[in-house]
Amino acid sequence: GGLPLTPPKVQPTVTPKPIITPKIRQAREAFIQNRYPEAIALLREELMKEEAKTKINGLQISLLQKSLGDTFQKTEQYNPALEYYQKSLAIILKQLGSDHIHVAASYHNIGQVHNAKGEYDKALEYYQKSLAIKLKKLGPDHPDVALSYNNIGAAYDNKGEYDQALEYFQKSLAIRLKQLGPNHSDVAN
């Protein structure tokens, strides 16, 4: 006899989630109001504070880096935008895995910067990586997949490869018609 042995309860390892701090809220408000230098200063201050902690939250740092990337991209400062997006991507790849939807968003952001810089082949590379994850995670009829097709089409259009551009624009349109109907502004675009 005796009591049956029960296995010890093991808590799964949980990756801490990012926290929207008051400074991040202030930075977002500044961003919305086109006060970009203020947004950058607030985000950099918060990033330095986060990086100085003994126990850092990688996803918090990634969020701050992504937000800095967004702000630099908005102000057409593409090299720092790319730097922050790449740093953010490295963290989420490590913490969330290569097929997480946040990774797809990071690839998309990096593609946007390359497209804006006129680096269309690089943009296409990142847009395709983003699309592959979105297709896997969201399915072929999701609006985010349509957005990826549209951005790929735009990059081909920028390269002067109009047959390729048209193919991707048509894929995007088909999804948007199905999901949004013929009278939606995204369909008109």
Accessible surface in RSA format (square Angstrom, percent):
REM  Atomic radii and reference values for relative SASA: ProtOr
REM  Chains: A
REM  Algorithm: Lee & Richards
REM  Probe-radius: 1.40
REM  Slices: 20
REM RES _ NUM      All-atoms   Total-Side   Main-Chain    Non-polar    All polar
REM                ABS   REL    ABS   REL    ABS   REL    ABS   REL    ABS   REL
RES GLY A   1   133.90 165.1   0.00   N/A 133.90 165.1  43.88 120.4  90.02 201.6
RES GLY A   2    74.56  91.9   0.00   N/A  74.56  91.9  38.84 106.6  35.72  80.0
RES LEU A   3   167.62  93.3 146.60 104.9  21.02  52.8 146.78 103.1  20.84  56.1
RES PRO A   4   112.80  82.2  92.17  84.0  20.63  75.0 103.85  85.7   8.95  55.6
RES LEU A   5   175.97  98.0 149.15 106.7  26.82  67.4 150.41 105.6  25.56  68.8
RES THR A   6   113.06  80.4  92.50  93.8  20.55  49.0  62.90  84.5  50.16  75.8
RES PRO A   7   112.96  82.3  96.55  88.0  16.41  59.6 103.22  85.2   9.74  60.5
RES PRO A   8   113.43  82.7  93.84  85.5  19.60  71.2 104.92  86.6   8.52  52.9
RES LYS A   9   197.38  96.3 164.52 100.9  32.86  78.2 112.97 101.7  84.41  89.9
RES VAL A  10   126.34  83.1  98.26  89.0  28.08  67.7 101.14  87.9  25.20  68.3
RES GLN A  11   151.82  84.9 134.79  98.5  17.04  40.6  56.95 121.2  94.87  72.0
RES PRO A  12    99.28  72.4  82.16  74.9  17.12  62.2  92.40  76.3   6.89  42.8
RES THR A  13   138.49  98.5 103.89 105.3  34.60  82.5  75.20 101.0  63.29  95.7
RES VAL A  14   112.26  73.9  90.39  81.8  21.87  52.7  93.49  81.2  18.77  50.9
RES THR A  15    47.10  33.5  36.74  37.2  10.36  24.7  14.69  19.7  32.41  49.0
RES PRO A  16    68.67  50.0  60.46  55.1   8.21  29.9  68.67  56.7   0.00   0.0
RES LYS A  17   155.70  76.0 146.88  90.1   8.83  21.0 101.63  91.5  54.07  57.6
RES PRO A  18    55.15  40.2  38.60  35.2  16.55  60.2  38.60  31.9  16.55 102.9
RES ILE A  19   112.99  64.3 109.78  81.8   3.21   7.7 112.99  81.4   0.00   0.0
RES ILE A  20    56.22  32.0  46.68  34.8   9.54  23.0  46.68  33.6   9.54  25.9
RES THR A  21    26.16  18.6  24.88  25.2   1.28   3.0  26.16  35.1   0.00   0.0
RES PRO A  22   100.22  73.0  97.43  88.8   2.79  10.1  99.43  82.1   0.79   4.9
RES LYS A  23    59.07  28.8  57.92  35.5   1.15   2.7  14.66  13.2  44.41  47.3
RES ILE A  24     0.88   0.5   0.59   0.4   0.29   0.7   0.88   0.6   0.00   0.0
RES ARG A  25   140.55  59.0 134.62  68.6   5.92  14.1  57.70  78.9  82.85  50.2
RES GLN A  26    96.56  54.0  91.19  66.6   5.37  12.8  33.11  70.5  63.45  48.1
RES ALA A  27     1.85   1.7   0.98   1.5   0.87   2.0   1.35   1.9   0.51   1.3
RES ARG A  28   106.44  44.7 104.51  53.3   1.93   4.6  45.45  62.1  60.99  37.0
RES GLU A  29    82.47  47.3  81.71  61.8   0.76   1.8  32.36  62.6  50.11  40.9
RES ALA A  30     0.00   0.0   0.00   0.0   0.00   0.0   0.00   0.0   0.00   0.0
RES PHE A  31    60.14  30.1  58.89  36.5   1.25   3.2  58.89  35.7   1.25   3.6
RES ILE A  32   125.00  71.1 102.40  76.3  22.60  54.5 107.72  77.6  17.28  46.9
RES GLN A  33    89.43  50.0  67.64  49.4  21.78  51.9  31.77  67.6  57.66  43.7
RES ASN A  34   101.83  70.2  84.22  81.4  17.62  42.4  19.58  47.1  82.25  79.5
RES ARG A  35    90.62  38.0  85.96  43.8   4.67  11.1  59.68  81.6  30.95  18.8
RES TYR A  36    30.42  14.2  30.42  17.3   0.00   0.0  26.63  20.0   3.79   4.7
RES PRO A  37   107.14  78.1  98.04  89.4   9.11  33.1 102.39  84.5   4.75  29.5
RES GLU A  38    72.14  41.4  63.88  48.3   8.26  19.7  35.61  68.9  36.53  29.8
RES ALA A  39     0.19   0.2   0.19   0.3   0.00   0.0   0.19   0.3   0.00   0.0
RES ILE A  40    18.28  10.4  18.28  13.6   0.00   0.0  18.28  13.2   0.00   0.0
RES ALA A  41    59.53  54.7  49.83  76.9   9.70  22.1  56.22  79.2   3.31   8.8
RES LEU A  42    24.71  13.8  24.20  17.3   0.51   1.3  24.55  17.2   0.16   0.4
RES LEU A  43     5.90   3.3   5.63   4.0   0.27   0.7   5.90   4.1   0.00   0.0
RES ARG A  44   105.85  44.4 105.36  53.7   0.49   1.2  33.42  45.7  72.43  43.9
RES GLU A  45    91.58  52.6  85.67  64.8   5.92  14.1  37.78  73.1  53.81  43.9
RES GLU A  46     4.30   2.5   3.70   2.8   0.60   1.4   1.28   2.5   3.02   2.5
RES LEU A  47    13.35   7.4  13.35   9.5   0.00   0.0  13.35   9.4   0.00   0.0
RES MET A  48   136.85  70.9 130.44  86.3   6.42  15.3 102.01  86.7  34.84  46.2
RES LYS A  49   116.98  57.1 107.05  65.7   9.92  23.6  75.11  67.6  41.86  44.6
RES GLU A  50     8.86   5.1   8.79   6.7   0.07   0.2   0.28   0.6   8.57   7.0
RES GLU A  51    90.35  51.9  68.50  51.8  21.85  52.0  24.91  48.2  65.44  53.4
RES ALA A  52    84.49  77.7  47.98  74.0  36.51  83.0  59.63  84.0  24.86  65.9
RES LYS A  53   101.02  49.3  84.94  52.1  16.08  38.3  53.94  48.6  47.08  50.2
RES THR A  54   150.77 107.2 110.23 111.8  40.54  96.6  88.96 119.5  61.81  93.4
RES LYS A  55   181.90  88.7 165.50 101.5  16.40  39.1 112.36 101.1  69.54  74.1
RES ILE A  56    90.16  51.3  70.76  52.7  19.40  46.8  71.04  51.2  19.12  51.9
RES ASN A  57    17.78  12.3  16.85  16.3   0.93   2.3  13.51  32.5   4.28   4.1
RES GLY A  58     8.93  11.0   0.00   N/A   8.93  11.0   6.58  18.1   2.34   5.2
RES LEU A  59    18.08  10.1  16.43  11.8   1.66   4.2  16.43  11.5   1.66   4.5
RES GLN A  60     4.50   2.5   4.50   3.3   0.00   0.0   3.18   6.8   1.31   1.0
RES ILE A  61     8.96   5.1   8.96   6.7   0.00   0.0   8.96   6.4   0.00   0.0
RES SER A  62     5.33   4.5   5.33   7.1   0.00   0.0   1.29   2.7   4.04   5.7
RES LEU A  63    29.72  16.6  24.51  17.5   5.21  13.1  29.22  20.5   0.50   1.4
RES LEU A  64     0.29   0.2   0.29   0.2   0.00   0.0   0.29   0.2   0.00   0.0
RES GLN A  65    10.16   5.7  10.16   7.4   0.00   0.0   0.00   0.0  10.16   7.7
RES LYS A  66    71.98  35.1  71.98  44.2   0.00   0.0  43.57  39.2  28.41  30.3
RES SER A  67    17.12  14.5  15.04  20.1   2.08   4.8  10.09  21.5   7.03   9.8
RES LEU A  68     0.00   0.0   0.00   0.0   0.00   0.0   0.00   0.0   0.00   0.0
RES GLY A  69     0.00   0.0   0.00   N/A   0.00   0.0   0.00   0.0   0.00   0.0
RES ASP A  70    36.58  25.6  32.30  32.1   4.29  10.1  15.35  36.1  21.23  21.2
RES THR A  71     2.05   1.5   2.05   2.1   0.00   0.0   0.00   0.0   2.05   3.1
RES PHE A  72     8.71   4.4   8.71   5.4   0.00   0.0   8.71   5.3   0.00   0.0
RES GLN A  73    41.54  23.2  37.51  27.4   4.03   9.6  11.57  24.6  29.98  22.7
RES LYS A  74   119.44  58.3  94.97  58.3  24.47  58.3  44.76  40.3  74.68  79.5
RES THR A  75    42.21  30.0  18.36  18.6  23.86  56.9  25.93  34.8  16.28  24.6
RES GLU A  76   124.76  71.6 107.12  81.0  17.65  42.0  21.31  41.2 103.45  84.5
RES GLN A  77    77.25  43.2  70.83  51.8   6.42  15.3  30.27  64.4  46.98  35.6
RES TYR A  78    51.54  24.1  47.41  27.0   4.14  10.8  30.80  23.1  20.74  25.6
RES ASN A  79    99.53  68.6  92.12  89.0   7.41  17.8  29.13  70.1  70.40  68.0
RES PRO A  80    39.89  29.1  38.31  34.9   1.58   5.7  39.68  32.8   0.20   1.3
RES ALA A  81     0.00   0.0   0.00   0.0   0.00   0.0   0.00   0.0   0.00   0.0
RES LEU A  82    25.44  14.2  25.38  18.2   0.06   0.1  25.44  17.9   0.00   0.0
RES GLU A  83    91.06  52.3  82.82  62.7   8.24  19.6  32.83  63.5  58.23  47.5
RES TYR A  84    24.59  11.5  24.59  14.0   0.00   0.0   4.90   3.7  19.70  24.3
RES TYR A  85     4.52   2.1   4.00   2.3   0.52   1.4   2.28   1.7   2.25   2.8
RES GLN A  86    67.46  37.7  62.97  46.0   4.49  10.7  31.18  66.4  36.28  27.5
RES LYS A  87    92.35  45.1  86.45  53.0   5.90  14.0  55.37  49.8  36.97  39.4
RES SER A  88     2.99   2.5   2.99   4.0   0.00   0.0   0.81   1.7   2.18   3.1
RES LEU A  89    11.45   6.4  11.45   8.2   0.00   0.0  11.45   8.0   0.00   0.0
RES ALA A  90    61.13  56.2  49.37  76.2  11.75  26.7  54.66  77.0   6.47  17.1
RES ILE A  91    36.69  20.9  34.55  25.7   2.14   5.2  36.69  26.4   0.00   0.0
RES ILE A  92    10.51   6.0  10.51   7.8   0.00   0.0  10.51   7.6   0.00   0.0
RES LEU A  93    59.43  33.1  49.99  35.8   9.44  23.7  50.20  35.3   9.23  24.8
RES LYS A  94   183.08  89.3 146.72  90.0  36.36  86.6 100.13  90.1  82.94  88.4
RES GLN A  95    68.28  38.2  44.08  32.2  24.20  57.6  14.02  29.9  54.25  41.1
RES LEU A  96    46.22  25.7  22.82  16.3  23.41  58.8  28.23  19.8  18.00  48.4
RES GLY A  97    28.94  35.7   0.00   N/A  28.94  35.7  27.21  74.7   1.72   3.9
RES SER A  98    80.02  67.6  68.73  91.7  11.29  26.0  35.17  74.9  44.86  62.8
RES ASP A  99    47.63  33.4  47.63  47.4   0.00   0.0  13.13  30.9  34.50  34.4
RES HIS A 100    56.21  30.7  53.63  37.3   2.58   6.6  32.21  33.2  24.01  27.9
RES ILE A 101    57.27  32.6  54.52  40.6   2.75   6.6  54.52  39.3   2.75   7.5
RES HIS A 102   100.07  54.7  98.62  68.5   1.45   3.7  58.84  60.6  41.23  48.0
RES VAL A 103     0.00   0.0   0.00   0.0   0.00   0.0   0.00   0.0   0.00   0.0
RES ALA A 104     0.20   0.2   0.20   0.3   0.00   0.0   0.20   0.3   0.00   0.0
RES ALA A 105    45.24  41.6  41.56  64.1   3.67   8.4  44.84  63.1   0.40   1.1
RES SER A 106     7.73   6.5   6.59   8.8   1.14   2.6   1.56   3.3   6.16   8.6
RES TYR A 107    25.50  11.9  25.50  14.5   0.00   0.0   5.99   4.5  19.51  24.1
RES HIS A 108    24.88  13.6  24.88  17.3   0.00   0.0  13.68  14.1  11.20  13.0
RES ASN A 109    22.08  15.2  22.04  21.3   0.04   0.1   0.04   0.1  22.04  21.3
RES ILE A 110     0.00   0.0   0.00   0.0   0.00   0.0   0.00   0.0   0.00   0.0
RES GLY A 111     0.00   0.0   0.00   N/A   0.00   0.0   0.00   0.0   0.00   0.0
RES GLN A 112    56.90  31.8  53.42  39.0   3.47   8.3   5.24  11.2  51.65  39.2
RES VAL A 113     0.00   0.0   0.00   0.0   0.00   0.0   0.00   0.0   0.00   0.0
RES HIS A 114    10.40   5.7  10.40   7.2   0.00   0.0   8.38   8.6   2.02   2.4
RES ASN A 115    29.41  20.3  24.79  24.0   4.61  11.1   0.35   0.8  29.06  28.1
RES ALA A 116    51.94  47.8  16.12  24.9  35.81  81.5  27.51  38.7  24.43  64.7
RES LYS A 117    72.79  35.5  39.53  24.3  33.26  79.2  30.63  27.6  42.16  44.9
RES GLY A 118    36.65  45.2   0.00   N/A  36.65  45.2  16.01  43.9  20.65  46.2
RES GLU A 119    65.85  37.8  57.95  43.8   7.91  18.8  34.34  66.4  31.52  25.7
RES TYR A 120    62.77  29.3  59.48  33.8   3.30   8.6  27.35  20.6  35.42  43.7
RES ASP A 121    95.41  66.8  85.70  85.3   9.71  22.9  37.39  88.0  58.02  57.9
RES LYS A 122    99.08  48.3  97.47  59.8   1.61   3.8  56.60  50.9  42.48  45.3
RES ALA A 123     0.00   0.0   0.00   0.0   0.00   0.0   0.00   0.0   0.00   0.0
RES LEU A 124    14.43   8.0  14.40  10.3   0.03   0.1  14.43  10.1   0.00   0.0
RES GLU A 125    75.53  43.4  64.33  48.7  11.20  26.7  36.00  69.6  39.53  32.3
RES TYR A 126    21.91  10.2  21.91  12.5   0.00   0.0   1.14   0.9  20.77  25.6
RES TYR A 127     2.25   1.1   1.85   1.1   0.40   1.0   1.37   1.0   0.88   1.1
RES GLN A 128    65.41  36.6  61.63  45.0   3.78   9.0  34.95  74.4  30.45  23.1
RES LYS A 129    82.86  40.4  75.98  46.6   6.88  16.4  52.36  47.1  30.50  32.5
RES SER A 130     0.51   0.4   0.51   0.7   0.00   0.0   0.51   1.1   0.00   0.0
RES LEU A 131    11.00   6.1  11.00   7.9   0.00   0.0  11.00   7.7   0.00   0.0
RES ALA A 132    60.55  55.7  50.04  77.2  10.51  23.9  54.31  76.5   6.25  16.5
RES ILE A 133    14.57   8.3  13.29   9.9   1.28   3.1  14.53  10.5   0.04   0.1
RES LYS A 134    10.43   5.1  10.43   6.4   0.00   0.0   6.27   5.6   4.16   4.4
RES LEU A 135    61.83  34.4  52.54  37.6   9.29  23.3  52.82  37.1   9.01  24.2
RES LYS A 136   145.96  71.2 109.21  67.0  36.75  87.5  83.90  75.5  62.06  66.1
RES LYS A 137   103.27  50.4  71.93  44.1  31.34  74.6  28.75  25.9  74.52  79.4
RES LEU A 138    58.57  32.6  32.00  22.9  26.57  66.8  37.48  26.3  21.09  56.8
RES GLY A 139    20.56  25.3   0.00   N/A  20.56  25.3  19.07  52.3   1.48   3.3
RES PRO A 140    90.46  65.9  87.64  79.9   2.82  10.2  87.64  72.4   2.82  17.5
RES ASP A 141    51.25  35.9  48.85  48.6   2.40   5.7  13.15  30.9  38.10  38.0
RES HIS A 142    62.48  34.1  57.51  40.0   4.96  12.7  37.80  39.0  24.68  28.7
RES PRO A 143    58.45  42.6  54.71  49.9   3.74  13.6  55.26  45.6   3.19  19.8
RES ASP A 144    56.24  39.4  56.24  56.0   0.00   0.0   2.03   4.8  54.22  54.1
RES VAL A 145     0.00   0.0   0.00   0.0   0.00   0.0   0.00   0.0   0.00   0.0
RES ALA A 146     0.00   0.0   0.00   0.0   0.00   0.0   0.00   0.0   0.00   0.0
RES LEU A 147    65.28  36.4  65.28  46.7   0.00   0.0  65.28  45.8   0.00   0.0
RES SER A 148     1.15   1.0   0.84   1.1   0.31   0.7   0.44   0.9   0.70   1.0
RES TYR A 149    24.98  11.7  24.98  14.2   0.00   0.0   5.36   4.0  19.62  24.2
RES ASN A 150    44.97  31.0  44.97  43.5   0.00   0.0   0.00   0.0  44.97  43.5
RES ASN A 151    15.08  10.4  14.65  14.2   0.44   1.1   0.49   1.2  14.60  14.1
RES ILE A 152     0.00   0.0   0.00   0.0   0.00   0.0   0.00   0.0   0.00   0.0
RES GLY A 153     0.00   0.0   0.00   N/A   0.00   0.0   0.00   0.0   0.00   0.0
RES ALA A 154    30.74  28.3  29.63  45.7   1.11   2.5  30.59  43.1   0.14   0.4
RES ALA A 155     0.00   0.0   0.00   0.0   0.00   0.0   0.00   0.0   0.00   0.0
RES TYR A 156    28.09  13.1  28.09  16.0   0.00   0.0   4.40   3.3  23.70  29.2
RES ASP A 157    60.48  42.4  54.58  54.3   5.89  13.9   0.98   2.3  59.49  59.3
RES ASN A 158    71.96  49.6  42.71  41.3  29.26  70.4   7.82  18.8  64.14  62.0
RES LYS A 159    71.31  34.8  37.67  23.1  33.64  80.1  26.14  23.5  45.17  48.1
RES GLY A 160    33.94  41.8   0.00   N/A  33.94  41.8  14.99  41.1  18.95  42.4
RES GLU A 161    68.52  39.3  61.65  46.6   6.88  16.4  33.56  64.9  34.96  28.5
RES TYR A 162   142.39  66.5 135.54  77.1   6.84  17.8  97.62  73.4  44.77  55.2
RES ASP A 163   127.27  89.1 116.83 116.3  10.44  24.7  38.41  90.4  88.85  88.6
RES GLN A 164    66.65  37.3  66.16  48.3   0.49   1.2  19.71  42.0  46.94  35.6
RES ALA A 165     3.11   2.9   3.11   4.8   0.00   0.0   3.11   4.4   0.00   0.0
RES LEU A 166    98.70  55.0  97.37  69.7   1.33   3.4  98.44  69.1   0.27   0.7
RES GLU A 167    73.67  42.3  68.86  52.1   4.81  11.5  30.12  58.3  43.55  35.6
RES TYR A 168    26.21  12.2  26.21  14.9   0.00   0.0   1.41   1.1  24.80  30.6
RES PHE A 169    67.84  33.9  63.82  39.5   4.02  10.5  64.40  39.0   3.44   9.9
RES GLN A 170   101.47  56.7  96.20  70.3   5.27  12.5  32.57  69.3  68.90  52.3
RES LYS A 171    80.59  39.3  74.26  45.6   6.33  15.1  50.11  45.1  30.48  32.5
RES SER A 172     2.56   2.2   2.56   3.4   0.00   0.0   1.88   4.0   0.68   0.9
RES LEU A 173    75.06  41.8  72.76  52.1   2.30   5.8  74.73  52.5   0.33   0.9
RES ALA A 174    60.01  55.2  49.23  76.0  10.78  24.5  54.90  77.3   5.11  13.5
RES ILE A 175    11.59   6.6  10.54   7.9   1.04   2.5  11.59   8.3   0.00   0.0
RES ARG A 176    31.06  13.0  30.71  15.7   0.35   0.8   2.90   4.0  28.16  17.1
RES LEU A 177    76.02  42.3  66.87  47.8   9.14  23.0  67.31  47.3   8.71  23.4
RES LYS A 178   143.30  69.9 106.13  65.1  37.17  88.5  82.95  74.7  60.34  64.3
RES GLN A 179    84.04  47.0  53.22  38.9  30.82  73.4   4.53   9.7  79.50  60.3
RES LEU A 180    61.68  34.4  35.54  25.4  26.14  65.7  41.34  29.0  20.35  54.8
RES GLY A 181    21.41  26.4   0.00   N/A  21.41  26.4  19.57  53.7   1.84   4.1
RES PRO A 182   103.60  75.5  86.30  78.7  17.30  62.9  86.30  71.3  17.30 107.5
RES ASN A 183   147.67 101.8 112.22 108.4  35.46  85.4  39.48  95.0 108.20 104.6
RES HIS A 184    70.69  38.6  62.59  43.5   8.10  20.7  43.08  44.4  27.61  32.1
RES SER A 185    75.79  64.0  65.73  87.7  10.07  23.2  49.42 105.2  26.37  36.9
RES ASP A 186    56.43  39.5  53.53  53.3   2.90   6.9   1.74   4.1  54.70  54.5
RES VAL A 187    20.88  13.7  10.63   9.6  10.25  24.7  10.70   9.3  10.18  27.6
RES ALA A 188    90.30  83.0  49.46  76.3  40.84  92.9  61.90  87.2  28.40  75.2
RES ASN A 189   152.10 104.9  90.35  87.3  61.76 148.7  39.82  95.8 112.28 108.5
END  Absolute sums over single chains surface
CHAIN  1 A    11257.3       9348.6       1908.7       6548.2       4709.2
END  Absolute sums over all chains
TOTAL         11257.3       9348.6       1908.7       6548.2       4709.2
